[in-house]
């Protein structure tokens, strides 16, 4: 039995879009590049040909990977608006209340491993911070063990929103 992979509806759409692009744009483009490189003659010393074949291999591998993941995805959707506890797919506004820390606020969205992207404040459910937040409520203080030491955060707000900004 395969293990389901949790994902938000937005994350599911992104994966479907990437797969579609790989199949309808990237794959045909690389096939044309390989044909053009073949036309240049001797394949043994044809860098363009070998480079295109490597990119083709990567694209085909990525297509297979995404098709496999699509069969195991479990879309988890929660109703928009404010909710009363931290759950998968929720966004959480936190205030750093660690002693001697600058009191800054950050907002994170709790997502699955496939969607995690710290540049966009999307953290994996399996991360120490997200794991410590699950099932907590507004006003709760959570302590997280991070590589640079312990941090304490107060939960300021919990909500459902597709876009996370600070």
N, C-alpha and C positions, 0 to 999 in steps of 0.2 A: 504494500500500500504506500502511496506517495504522500508526503507531508504537504498539506495545503500551505500556500504562501499568502499571508494577509496583505491586502492592498486596498487603497482608497479608490473610489470611482475615478478620480482625476488621474491617479497613477496608472490604472488599467487603461484609460484612454491614451496616455502617453506611450505605453508599451505597444498598443495596437497601431498607433501612428508611426512609431519607429519601424515596426515590422512592415507596414505598408510601404514606407519610404524605401526600406532596404530592398523589397521585392520589385517595386515599380520604378524606382529611380536609380538607386545605387547599383543593383545587379545588372540592369541593361547598360548602364554607363560603363561599367568595368568590362563587360563582354565586348563592347565596341572598342574600348582601349586595347584589349588583348588582340582583337582582330587587326587593329591598326599596327600594333607592335609586331605582329606576325608578318605583316606585309613588308616590314623593313628588312627581312631576310634572316640570316643566320641567328637562330634562337639561342645558341650556346653562349654568345657574347652580347646578347641583347638585354641591356639593363632595364629598358622600359617594359619589355615583356615579363621579365622576372618580377619586377616591382608590381605590375598589374596582377600577375598571378598570386602574389602574396596578399594584395588587397582583396582579390576575389576569395581567397581562402578565408580571410578574416570575415568578410561579409557573409559567406555561406555558413560559417561557424556561428555567427551572431544570429542569423535567421533560425538555425536549428535550436540554439539556446532559447530564443524568445518563444518559438513555437512550443517547446517543452514547458516553459514557465507558464504560458497561457493555459495549458491544460491543468495546472496545479493552483492557479490563482483563486483566492477566496476574497471576493469583493465585500468589504465591510463598509456599510454606509450608516451614518448617524444623521438624525434630523438637524437641519440648520438652526442656528440660534444659540442661546446660552443653555448650557447643561450644568448639572450639579456636581459632577465628579469627572476626573480625568480618565478618558478612555481612548482607545485606538481611533485615530482620525481627528481627535480634538486638537485645538490650538490652546496653548497655555501661556499666559503672561506671568512672568516671574520677576521678583525683586531679589537681588543679591543682598542677603542680610548677614553674610559672614562677618565675624568680628574683624574690625579694621579694614573692611572692604569698602570701596567706593559704592554707594547705593545706586546701582544701575538696574534698569529693567530690560528684559529681553522677552521675546515671544517665540515659541517653538511650536511646530506642528508634529504630532507623534504619528509616524508612518511605519511601514514595513521596511525591511532591509533594501528592497529594490528601489524604493523611492527616496531613501535617506540622502540628503544633500545639505551639509552644514552651511554652504554658501547661501542657501535659500531658507535657512533655519528650519529645515525638515530633519528631525532626528529619528533614528531607528528605535523601534520598540525594544530592541535588545540592548540599547545603550544604557550605561549606568544611570544617566539623568532620567531618561524616559521610564526605565524600570522603577525608579524611586517615586515617580509622579503618578503612576497608574493607581486609580481608585482614591486618590487624595482629593480634597475639596478646597474651595477658596478659603484662605486664611491659614491653611496648614503650612507648617514649615517642614521642608524635607532636607535631609543631609545626604550629600552625594560624595562618595570617595572618587576623586579624580586623580590622574597621574601627578598633578601639581599640588595635591593635598585635598583636604575636606572643604566643601563649600556648602553653605546653607542658603536655601531659597524659600521665599514666601510666595505662595500661589495667590496672585492678585485677581486673575480672571481666567475663566475656562469658557471657550466658545467653539463653534463650528464655523469655519470659514475656509474656502479653498485657497485664498491668498494669505500668506503670512508676511507681514511687514513690521518693522520696528519704528 
